[in-house]
Each structure stands twice: as C-alpha cells, then as structure tokens.
Amino acid sequence: MQEYDVIVVGGGHAGCEAAAVSARLGAKTLLVSMSLDKLAWMSCNPAIGGLAKGHLVKELAVLGGIMPEVIDEAGIQYRLLNSKKGIAVQSTRVQADKIIYSLKMTQRLSKIKELSFFQAEVSGFLLDNNVV
C-alpha cells in the first residue's frame, strides 16, 4: 500500500493547483479524479477570467500557479471586459480550446516529480482508522 503526505480529491482547476503546489513543496501527493482524461475540464463556455476569477488568476500567476500558463497556451480569444469603465472594474477574459487546455494541464502536472495520479470516485476516506 502506497502512502502519501497529501491526497487531493478532484481534478478541477482548484484540485490541479492544490496538487501542483503540494508536490512542488516536496510532499508526496496523490491527485484522485473520476476521469484522468479530463483533468481541469472546462464547461460548455470554456473561459477563464471575469471580475472575480480574472483577479484570482492574476494572483496565481504571481505565485507561480499553472492555470495562468496553461490558459495562455490554450487561449483562442482574449478580451478586456468593461473597457469603457474605470480601471477598478476592468478585467480580462480568455476563451479557451477546452481539449487543448485539459491536455496542456495534464502534461504540466505529469512533469511534477512528487505527484501521482489515480482514477476513482471517492465516497469516503479513512482517517486515523475511522471512516469519515
């Protein structure tokens, strides 16, 4: 039985970032996702940005996150929102090719040394011999 320092459940945007950070810090990390073929899979409107998430992605860029790098590689349309309003309410939004985005995210995660992957549905977990 393999032991891990950190187990991240869910391969969405946040799960991918959390797993990457954990492994980069040297923790033996496992990312569990229901579909390893669709890590960081985007919705039918595959965009990153807007007033809330756009600000968050800029913070991730400063902190060395992978989401900003991947969206730069997979972006097909870049737009400045609220361009006629004040700078406080302006934000960028990038439309992506969601297949390329997922593939690029998987490629980047696969290169991280302490990160492993497992495809499964998590319905509970064992913590100090107690099922939670």
Disulfide bonds with the S-S distance in Angstrom:
none
